[in-house]
Every structure is written in C-alpha cells, then in structure tokens.
Amino acid sequence: MQTMVKKWTVIMTAAALSTALAACGNASTGTPQAANSGGGKPAAPTDISITTLAFSAAPTGELEAVKKLNEKFNINLKINWIPSAQITEKLNALLASRDLPDALFVEDFNYTPAFLNAIDQGAFWDLTPYIKNYPNLAKYPENVYKNASVKGKLYSVPRVRPLDGHEAVLIRKDWLDTLGMQPPKTMDELAAVLEAFAKKDPDGNGKADTYGAVLAGSPGPASYLLSMFGAGTKWKEENGSLIPYWWTPQAKDALVYWNKAFKTGGIMPDFPVLKTAQFKDMLVAGKAGLAIANVVDAYKYNVELQKANPKANLIAVELPKAPDGKAYYEQASGFYGQFLINKKSVDEAKLKKILELYDYTASVEGYNLAVYGTQDVDYKVKSDGFVEQTEEGKKKGYSGDTTGQWVTGYFDKYLRAKMSGIPSDIYEANKKVVDAISSIPDPTYGLSKTAPFQEKGADWDKKLNDMLVNVIIGKNSLDDWDKFVKSFMDDPSFQQHVKETNEAYQQKMKK
C-alpha cells in the first residue's frame, strides 16, 4: 500500500493551467442533481465519477460491491482506473481539456504542482468546513488533515495511512543475549551494541563476519540518521522560521557519531551502495544485527531468518534517545495520495453525497465491501482479523492493488505493527513500540517545490547525499562539511529557495 509513483512530469505550464481552469473556479454550485421529480417518485440516482490509479489490471465488469454502494446511497458510481505508469499523462490531458471527473486522485503536490495552481483558481472544493460532519472521516488524526492541507485549508480527502510505525530499531535479540547486552536506550548504548556486534562474534561461529547495522547510503542516507539527533525532519522550525535540517548543530553531531560507528565496524562497509530494499537480505543472511525499518518488518524478516537459524530472534524496539534525552522520530504524512473534488461538476448537494460515500468507506465495513467485495463470498475474515480474498473474489477482479485505490480507508494506528499470522504476543509488543512514539511532522508537507528547487534541486540533493556519505565513511572531513554547508548558505539560489519555502510555510500555517 505504500508503493509510490514518483517523478511525474507536468506537461503543461502553470500559466496555461490557470487559464484552462479559470472557468472551473467561477462555476455556479447549481441545484442538487438528485432532486425529487414530484408525485412522490424516488429521487434519481446521483452520478459520481472518480478517477484513480491502479497497480494491477482493472476489473473488466461492474463489481457487485459497486452495485451495493449504488443502492445504499442512491448513486451511479463510475470508477475510471488508470494504470499507474500512465496516470500523469492522463490527468494532465483531463486538465488541459477542462473535462475533470467529480473526484480525482493526486499522489503528491510536489510532483504535480499544477494542481496547486488549480486550487488557487478555485477548481476544487474547500472541504475544511465539511469533514467534521462525517464521523468516520472526522476520526482521522488532526495531523493527517494538517499535513494534507494547502495554505491552511483542506482541499482533499486524504487516503489515510499511519503517522507512525515506519521507524523502529530491528535488532537481533539472540545476539544481545549471547553478549549479555540489552536493547539500546541511548545513543551511547547503541554505539556499544554496534561495535560489539562487529567485534565480539555474536553468532558464535568463530569468524569475524558480522557487522552492527545495515544502513542505506544509496541514493542517499536516510534522513533519520540526522533526525534521530534532533536535527529536524527535512526542515527544522526555529522561532517561527524553517531552516534545512542539515544546517543544524545536531546534524553535525550525527555525522560525528555515524563516522565513529563506521570506523568500528558498526555499519556495514557496503553502506555507500546499499539500498533499503537490501535490509532484509543482510539481516536474513546474518551479516548485520540491526536496521531501522517498519515495526512489523522485524517479525516478517524473522520468519525468513528462522528458516536457516531457528534460534534467531529479530525484534522491534524503540529508537534510542538523543544526547538531550529525547527520542526523535520522523512523522509520516499520514496519507498516500489525496482525492480532490471538482467544483465545476459538483454542487454542494453532490459534494455531500460524495463525502457520505467516502465516510462509509472510511469504516471497516465500508472499506471491506469496496475493496474486497461480499464477506464470505469474495473474502473471508481470518481469526486474526485479517482479510483473505477468496478465489471467487479474485476471479471477479477484487484486488487491493486496484479496488483499494479509489477509497480513502480507515485509520489504523497499528497498521505497520502487524501482518497476517503474527503471534499475539509479538503484536502486543509491537503495539507498545508504536505507542511510545512521539513523532515530529515535516513542516513542508503540502508545499510545492520552489522555483529554484525545480531548477537545481536534483543537483543540490546529489551533492548533499554524496557529502553525507563521504563524511560518514571518512572520505571527507568535518571541515569539508562546514565548508559545504557554508557554500549553500552563501548561494543566492539556495537562499531564494529557503526564502520561498518559508513564505509558503507561513501561508500554510494561516488559519
């Protein structure tokens, strides 16, 4: 569910889009479409069109679930699934033609800034005053809506995901037991564990073939390597203004720490080229004893690990505390993609009908119907509460990769702490890890990329990532780092980028 379609290409200019959508913002709300025609006749069904993406083949016929939703809400639901690889081109064609569906999926405003221009032109409904009236949607955490907002207002229904659970320490408890150590609570304790895993033969095979942590250095180090020290999440708010997180003293402290860990064998020597996707391989192979990943990945990887080593025990624990005594987690956005509602084709009565539909699919019952079909026919609920699609359901075309893409879902705080088949004791332990998290949101969620960043951002990011890796492995010194940071502070283009980011942030924070 977390698959992301990155590097979308916006094929029309902002000016052209503004002109094309100007009429949308001036459209009258009209009258309710599903009005009684008199004589006691039932209201006509409300037509609702939704365009979204699909990661697998779309259903070839009308699903029974759609028919049931149509009957329940007196609607005529038409869903257009676009293959994920084509959705940018298709959506931009819709924008250019001014022929938008009633609701449409947008993955990320950073990659589709044209939609922000459309919002400015009044093309989409401001949902801020409405959401509170829909109990299931109103249950989404406040930060989910805050992160999805634009200039302090909500113009979309976010496809909800957990805010936390994506950052936890996965650690070999059996290695700790062998060495007489405990899960690290502080950065100093973490350093001691990493060095011990590298030098004290934790697997007992008499060979110097283990390392502390598997960390990703390609295409660039994960930002948590710095944020764990209190450097901030991409940007750090100080006295009402934002500065890049890598400009902070805490970022430099983090580099000193990880450089020392690398020298002691506490980080796998392939760090510069390792990717996050390789964490599992290194852990399952017994090469590393620690990683930072989703809480549930500890159990998931341990299932594989125990096939070769039944005594292995990979568990999830909290992040260690920074030198100031606090544990710093990066908060996720809390959503994957957003549904914008077209103000030209949707009057207020129809808007409420759409929100009523989405409120139902934000419940467990409604979500399961929309995504999986009819219970005990198209899917079954297992004893652990997880849904299993039946062969009948698969034949009909139900698939989370497709039928799950048009709904926003229900909020599950522990989604990243569980999976089907997980033992109850491990799940309860994972829940405690999630409950202990107090995370920091990225203040720039919902902001489009600045003009300077659109021009030079790829080059800036590469230079930053290269320098971070090189300082950690000792190829560049801390003096080199200081000079590098100063060069960006003095760069007029980057100064403008910081200025524009702060201006956009101030607009977002307006109530």
C-alpha positions in Angstrom: 0.0 0.0 0.0 2.9 2.2 0.3 4.0 2.0 -3.3 4.7 5.4 -4.7 4.6 6.7 -8.3 7.4 9.2 -8.3 8.9 11.7 -10.8 5.6 12.6 -12.5 6.1 15.0 -15.4 3.8 18.0 -15.5 3.2 18.5 -19.2 1.6 21.9 -19.1 2.8 25.2 -17.7 1.3 26.8 -14.7 0.1 29.8 -16.7 -1.7 27.5 -19.2 -3.3 25.6 -16.4 -4.5 28.7 -14.7 -6.2 29.9 -17.9 -7.7 26.5 -18.6 -9.2 26.1 -15.2 -10.3 29.7 -14.6 -13.8 28.8 -15.6 -13.9 26.0 -13.1 -13.4 28.4 -10.2 -16.3 30.6 -11.3 -18.8 27.7 -11.8 -22.1 28.0 -10.0 -22.9 25.4 -7.5 -26.2 24.9 -9.2 -29.0 22.8 -7.7 -29.0 19.3 -6.2 -28.9 16.7 -9.0 -30.8 14.1 -7.1 -34.0 16.1 -6.5 -37.4 14.6 -6.3 -39.2 14.9 -9.6 -42.6 15.3 -7.9 -45.5 13.0 -7.4 -43.8 11.1 -4.7 -41.3 9.4 -7.1 -37.9 8.5 -5.7 -35.0 10.8 -6.4 -32.9 9.9 -9.4 -29.5 8.4 -8.6 -26.6 10.9 -8.3 -23.9 10.3 -11.0 -20.5 10.2 -9.3 -17.3 9.8 -11.4 -14.0 9.0 -9.8 -10.6 8.7 -11.5 -7.8 6.9 -9.7 -4.7 4.8 -10.3 -4.3 1.0 -10.5 -1.2 -1.1 -9.8 -2.7 -4.2 -11.4 -5.4 -4.9 -14.0 -8.7 -3.1 -13.5 -11.9 -5.1 -13.2 -13.5 -5.8 -16.6 -17.1 -5.5 -15.5 -19.1 -3.8 -12.8 -18.4 -5.1 -9.4 -21.1 -6.3 -7.1 -19.7 -4.1 -4.4 -20.2 -1.0 -6.6 -23.8 -2.1 -7.2 -24.4 -2.4 -3.5 -22.9 1.0 -2.9 -25.1 2.5 -5.6 -28.2 1.0 -3.9 -27.2 2.1 -0.5 -26.5 5.7 -1.4 -28.8 6.1 -4.4 -25.8 6.9 -6.7 -24.5 5.8 -10.0 -20.8 5.3 -9.3 -18.4 5.3 -12.3 -14.8 4.5 -11.4 -12.0 5.0 -14.0 -8.9 3.1 -13.1 -5.7 4.4 -14.9 -2.6 2.3 -14.9 -0.1 3.8 -12.5 2.5 4.3 -15.3 0.1 6.4 -17.4 -1.8 8.4 -14.8 0.3 11.6 -15.0 -0.2 11.9 -18.8 -3.9 11.1 -18.5 -4.6 13.5 -15.6 -2.8 16.3 -17.4 -4.9 15.6 -20.5 -8.0 15.9 -18.4 -6.7 19.2 -17.0 -6.0 20.6 -20.5 -9.4 19.6 -21.7 -11.2 21.0 -18.7 -13.1 17.7 -18.5 -12.3 16.6 -15.0 -14.2 13.8 -13.2 -16.1 14.6 -10.0 -13.2 13.3 -7.8 -9.7 12.5 -8.9 -6.6 11.1 -7.3 -3.4 13.1 -6.9 -0.4 11.4 -5.4 1.9 14.3 -4.3 1.7 18.1 -4.9 5.5 18.1 -5.0 5.3 16.2 -8.3 2.2 17.8 -9.6 2.4 21.5 -8.8 -0.1 22.3 -11.5 -2.8 21.1 -9.1 -1.8 23.7 -6.6 -2.4 26.3 -9.3 -5.8 24.8 -10.0 -6.6 25.1 -6.3 -5.7 28.7 -6.4 -8.1 29.2 -9.3 -10.9 27.7 -7.3 -11.2 24.5 -9.3 -11.7 22.2 -6.2 -13.9 22.3 -3.2 -12.6 23.6 0.2 -13.6 20.7 2.5 -12.5 22.4 5.7 -16.0 23.1 7.0 -17.5 19.8 5.9 -15.2 17.0 7.2 -16.3 17.4 10.9 -19.9 16.4 9.9 -18.8 12.9 8.8 -18.0 10.8 11.8 -15.6 8.2 10.2 -13.6 10.9 8.3 -13.6 13.0 11.4 -11.8 10.2 13.2 -8.6 10.8 11.1 -5.9 12.3 13.3 -5.7 16.1 13.1 -2.1 15.9 11.8 -3.3 13.9 8.8 -5.5 16.8 7.7 -2.9 19.3 8.7 -0.3 17.6 6.6 -2.7 17.4 3.6 -3.8 21.0 3.8 -2.8 23.8 1.5 -2.4 27.3 2.8 -4.3 26.3 5.9 -7.3 24.8 4.1 -8.2 21.3 3.2 -8.9 20.7 -0.5 -8.9 16.9 -0.5 -9.9 13.7 1.2 -6.6 12.1 2.1 -6.1 8.3 1.6 -5.2 7.7 5.2 -2.2 5.8 6.5 -0.5 5.6 9.9 1.6 8.5 11.1 4.0 6.3 12.9 5.4 2.8 12.9 7.8 3.2 9.9 10.8 3.9 12.2 11.9 1.4 14.8 15.1 -0.4 15.6 15.1 -4.0 14.3 17.6 -5.9 16.4 18.9 -9.4 16.9 17.8 -10.2 20.5 19.6 -13.5 20.4 22.8 -11.7 19.6 22.2 -9.4 22.5 21.6 -12.3 24.8 24.8 -14.0 23.7 26.8 -10.9 24.5 24.9 -10.2 27.8 23.6 -6.9 26.5 20.2 -5.2 26.4 18.4 -3.3 23.6 20.0 0.2 23.5 18.1 3.0 25.1 20.6 5.8 24.4 23.0 6.7 21.5 26.0 5.7 23.6 24.4 2.3 24.3 23.6 1.9 20.6 27.3 2.6 19.7 28.4 -0.1 22.2 26.0 -2.6 20.7 27.0 -1.8 17.1 30.7 -2.3 18.0 30.0 -5.5 19.9 28.0 -7.0 17.0 31.0 -6.3 14.8 33.9 -7.4 17.1 32.6 -10.0 19.6 31.3 -12.8 17.4 27.7 -12.6 18.3 26.7 -15.5 16.1 29.3 -17.7 17.8 30.8 -19.1 14.6 34.4 -18.1 15.4 34.6 -15.8 12.4 34.8 -12.1 12.1 31.9 -12.0 9.6 29.2 -9.8 11.3 28.6 -6.1 11.4 26.4 -3.8 13.5 23.9 -2.1 11.3 22.8 -2.3 7.7 22.0 1.3 6.6 21.2 2.7 3.2 23.6 5.1 1.5 22.1 4.9 -2.0 20.8 7.0 -3.5 21.4 8.9 -0.2 21.4 8.3 3.5 18.0 8.2 5.1 17.2 11.4 6.8 16.6 9.6 10.1 20.4 9.3 10.5 20.3 13.0 11.3 16.8 13.5 12.6 17.5 10.9 15.4 19.8 13.5 17.0 17.1 16.2 16.9 18.2 17.9 13.7 14.6 18.1 12.5 12.6 16.4 9.8 13.9 17.7 6.4 13.4 21.2 7.8 13.6 22.4 11.4 11.4 25.1 12.8 13.2 27.7 14.9 11.4 30.8 16.2 8.7 30.5 13.5 11.1 30.1 10.6 12.4 27.0 8.8 16.0 26.1 8.1 17.3 23.0 6.3 17.8 20.2 8.9 21.3 19.6 7.7 22.3 23.1 8.7 21.8 22.4 12.4 24.5 21.6 15.0 22.6 18.3 15.7 23.2 17.2 12.1 26.9 17.7 12.5 26.8 15.8 15.8 25.1 12.9 14.0 27.8 12.8 11.4 30.5 12.6 14.0 28.6 9.7 15.6 28.0 7.7 12.5 31.6 8.3 11.3 32.8 6.7 14.5 30.4 3.8 14.2 31.5 3.2 10.6 35.2 3.1 11.7 34.5 0.5 14.4 32.6 -1.9 12.0 29.3 -0.8 13.4 28.0 -0.1 9.9 28.4 -2.5 7.0 31.3 -1.4 4.8 29.0 -1.5 1.7 27.0 1.3 3.2 27.6 3.8 0.3 25.9 1.5 -2.2 23.4 -0.4 -0.1 19.7 0.3 -0.6 16.7 0.0 1.8 15.5 -3.0 -0.2 18.6 -4.9 0.8 17.9 -4.6 4.6 16.1 -7.9 4.6 18.8 -9.7 2.7 21.6 -8.6 5.1 19.5 -9.4 8.2 18.3 -12.8 7.0 21.9 -13.7 5.9 23.1 -12.9 9.4 25.5 -10.3 8.1 24.1 -7.4 10.3 22.3 -7.4 13.6 20.4 -4.1 13.3 18.4 -2.0 10.9 15.8 0.8 11.1 12.6 0.0 9.4 8.8 -0.6 9.9 8.0 -2.2 13.2 6.4 -5.2 11.6 9.4 -5.9 9.5 11.2 -7.5 12.5 8.6 -10.3 12.6 8.4 -10.5 8.8 12.2 -10.9 8.4 12.5 -13.1 11.4 10.2 -15.7 9.7 12.7 -15.9 6.9 15.7 -15.8 9.3 14.4 -18.7 11.4 14.2 -21.0 8.4 18.0 -21.1 8.4 18.5 -20.4 12.1 15.6 -21.5 14.3 17.2 -19.8 17.4 17.3 -16.4 15.7 15.1 -13.7 17.2 14.8 -10.4 15.5 12.6 -7.9 17.4 11.4 -4.3 17.1 12.3 -1.8 19.8 12.1 1.9 20.2 14.7 4.3 18.8 17.4 5.3 21.3 17.3 8.7 22.9 19.5 11.5 21.6 22.1 13.2 23.8 19.4 15.6 25.0 17.4 12.7 26.5 14.7 12.7 23.9 13.8 10.2 21.2 13.2 11.8 17.8 11.0 10.1 15.2 10.1 11.5 11.8 6.3 11.5 11.4 4.9 10.2 8.1 2.4 12.3 6.2 -0.4 10.1 7.3 -1.7 9.6 3.8 -0.8 8.3 0.4 -2.4 10.4 -2.2 -5.5 12.7 -2.0 -8.9 13.0 -3.7 -9.7 16.4 -5.0 -13.4 17.2 -5.7 -14.2 19.1 -8.8 -16.1 22.3 -8.1 -17.3 22.7 -11.7 -19.2 19.4 -11.9 -20.1 19.0 -8.2 -22.7 21.2 -6.5 -23.0 21.2 -2.7 -25.6 18.5 -2.6 -23.5 16.2 -4.7 -20.4 17.1 -2.6 -22.3 15.9 0.5 -23.2 12.7 -1.3 -19.6 12.1 -2.2 -18.5 12.7 1.3 -21.2 10.4 2.6 -19.9 7.7 0.4 -16.3 8.3 1.5 -17.4 8.4 5.1 -18.8 4.9 4.7 -15.7 3.6 3.1 -13.7 5.1 6.0 -15.3 2.4 8.2 -14.1 -1.2 8.4 -17.4 -2.4 7.0 -17.5 0.0 4.1 -13.8 -0.4 3.3 -14.0 -4.2 3.1 -17.1 -4.0 0.9 -15.5 -1.6 -1.6 -12.1 -3.3 -1.7 -12.8 -7.0 -1.2 -16.5 -7.5 -2.1 -19.1 -9.5 -0.2 -18.0 -11.2 3.0 -17.8 -15.0 3.0 -18.2 -14.9 -0.8 -15.5 -12.7 -2.2 -13.4 -12.6 1.0 -13.2 -14.1 4.5 -12.1 -12.6 7.7 -9.5 -14.8 9.4 -9.3 -15.5 13.1 -6.6 -12.8 13.5 -8.8 -10.2 11.9 -7.1 -10.1 8.5 -8.9 -10.3 5.3 -8.3 -13.1 2.8 -9.6 -12.8 -0.8 -11.3 -16.0 -2.0 -10.7 -17.4 -5.4 -14.2 -16.2 -6.3 -13.3 -12.7 -5.3 -10.1 -12.9 -7.4 -12.0 -14.0 -10.4 -14.3 -11.0 -10.2 -11.4 -8.6 -10.1 -11.2 -7.6 -6.5 -7.6 -6.6 -5.6 -6.2 -4.2 -3.1 -3.8 -3.0 -5.8 -6.8 -1.8 -7.8 -10.1 -1.8 -6.0 -8.3 -0.4 -3.0 -7.2 2.7 -4.8 -10.4 4.6 -5.1 -11.3 4.7 -1.4 -9.6 6.6 1.4 -9.7 3.8 4.0 -10.0 3.8 7.8 -7.3 4.9 10.2 -5.4 2.1 11.9 -2.7 3.3 14.2 -1.0 -0.1 14.3 -1.1 -0.9 10.6 2.7 -1.0 10.5 2.9 -3.2 13.6 1.0 -6.2 12.3 0.6 -8.7 9.5 -1.5 -11.7 8.9 -0.3 -14.6 11.1 1.7 -12.5 13.6 1.6 -14.1 17.1 -0.5 -12.1 19.6 2.5 -11.6 22.0 4.6 -10.1 19.2 1.8 -7.9 18.0 1.2 -6.6 21.6 4.9 -5.9 21.9 4.9 -4.1 18.6 1.9 -2.0 19.7 3.9 -0.8 22.7 6.7 0.3 20.4 4.2 2.4 18.3 2.5 3.7 21.5 5.9 5.0 22.7 6.4 7.1 19.6 6.1 10.9 19.8 7.0 12.0 16.2 7.8 15.3 14.5 6.0 16.1 11.3 7.7 17.5 8.2 6.5 21.2 8.2 6.7 21.3 4.4 4.0 18.7 3.7 1.6 20.1 1.1 4.1 22.7 -0.2 5.1 22.7 -3.8 8.7 22.8 -4.8 10.1 26.3 -5.1 11.2 27.7 -8.4 14.9 27.4 -7.5 14.5 23.9 -6.4 12.7 22.8 -9.6 15.7 24.2 -11.5 18.6 23.0 -9.3 17.1 20.6 -6.7 18.3 17.4 -8.2 21.9 18.7 -8.3 21.6 20.0 -4.8 20.3 16.7 -3.5 23.0 14.7 -5.1 25.7 17.0 -3.7 24.2 16.8 -0.3 23.8 13.0 -0.4 27.3 12.5 -1.6 28.8 14.7 1.1 26.8 12.9 3.8 28.0 9.5 2.7 31.6 10.7 2.3 31.7 12.2 5.8 30.3 9.1 7.4 32.8 6.8 5.7 35.7 9.3 6.3 36.3 10.3 2.7 35.6 13.9 3.6 36.4 15.6 6.9 34.2 17.7 9.2 36.0 20.8 8.0 34.9 19.8 4.5 31.3 19.5 5.9 31.5 23.0 7.4 32.7 24.5 4.1 30.0 22.6 2.2 27.2 23.9 4.5 28.6 27.5 4.2 28.7 27.2 0.4 24.9 26.6 0.4 24.2 29.4 3.0 26.1 31.8 0.6 24.5 30.5 -2.6 21.9 33.1 -3.8 19.8 30.4 -5.5 19.6 28.3 -2.3 18.9 31.4 -0.3 15.9 32.1 -2.5 14.8 28.5 -2.1 14.8 28.9 1.7 13.0 32.2 1.4 10.3 30.9 -0.8 9.9 27.8 1.4 9.4 30.0 4.4 6.9 32.2 2.6 4.9 29.1 1.6 5.1 27.7 5.1 3.7 30.9 6.6 0.8 30.7 4.1 0.1 27.1 5.1 0.1 27.9 8.8 -2.6 30.6 8.4 -5.9 29.6 9.9 
